[in-house]
Each structure stands twice: as C-alpha cells, then as structure tokens.
Amino acid sequence: MSSTVEQIHDVTVLMCADDGDVISGERDVMDYIGDAFYQEAQWVVIPAGRLDEAFFRLRTRIAGDIVQKFVNYRLGMAVVGDISRHTEASSSLRDFVHECNQGRQTWFLSDMEELRKRLST
C-alpha cells in the first residue's frame, strides 16, 4: 500500500497512489482507513483507475459497501478520475454519483483541481 498525505485548505487528505492493487471490496479499503486515522486525515482520495470494474455496477453492492465503510468511520472519500464511460452506460450509477456529489461525505470528481475547489468551501 502506497499513499501520501497532503494538506488542502487546512484539510488533511490521504492520497492513494495511482498504481497498486485493484480495490475490489471493503476489505481492500480498510488499510487506507487505518492509515487515514494514523495520519489524522479527514479524507481519502482513491484514483478511479484503482477501483475494480465491479465497483461501477451497483447491483454488485461493492460501491455501497465501500461508501458505507467510510461513512461508518466518519471519513470523506473522493474518487478522482474519469468515470464517464461508466456513468454513460448506467443511469443508476449516474444518479448515485449525482446524489453522492450533493453531500459532504463521498464525491466523484474528475481531477484534483475539482477536489481543491470542493475542500475550499
């Protein structure tokens, strides 16, 4: 597991590396959650490319399980990267992403600049 910590507008953010093992379930995020607590991070950023394809098929419940794990530990989770091919193929996923982005706990963002803007408010 490779990650770094950044301060973005006084928010401590654990940045998961772009390369590494595929995240395919809630067990795979537990190391990041533990690392976030150790580093006193409030947010964990997961590159979209690290997520298993099944994450983007809501019927697998993987996305819901992972999001719920972050909610339970009161950590923010941001998936950063282009997921448009997934949202274009699934209206359910598109609605899920839209609803998540309305809140303050889970975001699906296109790039780090968008994350910086969201964390500044």
ABEGO torsion letter per residue (X at the ends): XBBBBBBBGGBBBBBBBABEBBBABAAAAAAAAAAAAAAGBABBBBBAAABBAAAABAAAGAAAAAAAAAAAAGBBBBBBEBAAAAAAABAAAAAAAAAAAABAABBBBABAAAAAAAAAX
